[in-house]
Amino acid sequence: MLIRVQRYPLAWFPSDNVLDFERHIDGIFQKLMDTRPGATPTGYPAVDVAEHENESVIVVELPGIRKEDLKISLHDGTINISGERKLPDPANDAKWLRSERRTGKFTRMLTLPHEVKIDEISAELADGILRIVLPKAETARPREIQVK
């Protein structure tokens, strides 16, 4: 039995090569940015954003972060979550043999998907999970329009 394997799609578009090249260049620059001393690694801390009918919820993984070491601000439709994870000091007679936990300062900036009621924003840090609730402004909520 002879099996034929086709490695390329039947339809080829010149734009495919341009998009592949752009992704490749973006990946190179992203790696360069992540290797700078003191740079915050991309995607750290991990963030999930969910939109509901009346609000959006941002969930951020922050194990080992105390609320005193965390700052959240909102400006021009962008929420900024920043803080610092500090490495605990080893015992007096110990030295680090291996340390894989991310430490140092971090910042995540997210553009909000809608206008929010600023006075009703809430944030809670529990068990290393930060949960920010962003209630939608009345102008951002979906409305049903009656046809006359």
N, C-alpha and C positions, 0 to 999 in steps of 0.2 A: 504494500500500500504506500503510495506516495502522498506526502502532505506538503502543501505549499504554504509558506508563511510569508505574509505581505507585511513589510515593515513600515511602509509609508501609506498615508491615506490616499484614496483614489483621487480626491480633489485636492489640489495644491493651490494655495493662495500666497502671493508674494508678501502680504501683510503678516503671515505666520512667522516668517523669518525675522521681520522687524520686531514683532512682539517678543519672540524668544530672545533676541539680542537685548532688548530693553530689560527684560526680567533678569538676564544674566548680569548686565551692568549694575542694576539695582542691587542684586545680591552681593556683588563685589564691594560696592560702596557701603552696604549695610555691615558687612564683615569688618571693613576698615573702621567704621564708626564704633563698633562694639569693642574693638581692641585698644582703643585709646585709654591711657591711664585715667581712672576716675570716671569713665563713661558708664552710663546706666545701660545695661544690656536691654536690647529690644524685647518687649514683651514681659518686662519685669517691673513691678509685680503683675501676675496674671489678672486680667480684668474680663468680666462678663457684663454685657449690657442687655437688658430685656425691656421691651416697650409693652405696656399694657394700655388699656383704653384710657385710664385717667392719670397714669403716671409711668415713669421709667425707673428702673432699678439698676444700680451699678453695684456689682459684687466684686470685691478685690481680695485676693489671697495675700495676707500679711502675717504669716506665722512669726512669732517672736517679737513683734512690734508692739510697743506700749502706746496707748493713746496720747501720751505726753510727747512722743517722738513723731507724731503725725500731724500734718497740716493739710486742710482742704480749703480751697478758695474757688470762687466763681467770678468770672469777669468776661463780659462780652460774649456770652454763650459758650464759654469754654470752662470746664471744671479742671482744676489742677490738684492732683493728689501727690503730696510729697512727704518725705520723711527720711528717717535714717535707722538702719538696723546695725546695732553695735555687736561686735564679737565679744562674748564674755571673756574676762581675763582667766587664763589657766591658773591652777593652784601655784603657790610659790615655788615649789620644786618641780613643776612640770613645764614642758615646752610643747608647742604644737607640732605634731608629726604629719597631720593632714587636716585641712580645713576646706570643705567643699560648699559650705553654706555661703550664700551671697550676703555680703555686708557692705556697709557704706550708704551714702545718700542715694535716693531714687526720686524720680519725678515721672508721673504719667499725666498727660494732658489729653482730654477727650472733648470733642466738640459735641455739644448737646443736640439731640435730634429735634428738639422743640423748645418753645418758650416755657419757662417754669415759674411757679409761684415761689419766689425767693424766700418769703417768710415761713413757708411750710416745708422746706427741705429738712430732712432728718438724716443723721448718720449714726450708726451703731457699730462698735467693734466688739466682737465676742468670739472667743476660741480661734483667734487668728484670721477671722473673716470680717472685712469691713463691708457694711451694707448701707448704701446711700439711696434714699428714696427721693425722687424728683417729681413732685406733683405737676401735672400739666396746667398751664395757664388756660383760662377759658377760651382764648383765641386759638389755642393749639388742639383743642378737643374736637373730635369728629362730631358733626351735626347732620341731622336729617333735614332736608329741605322739602317742604310741602309744595306740590305742584298745584297751581290754581287753574 
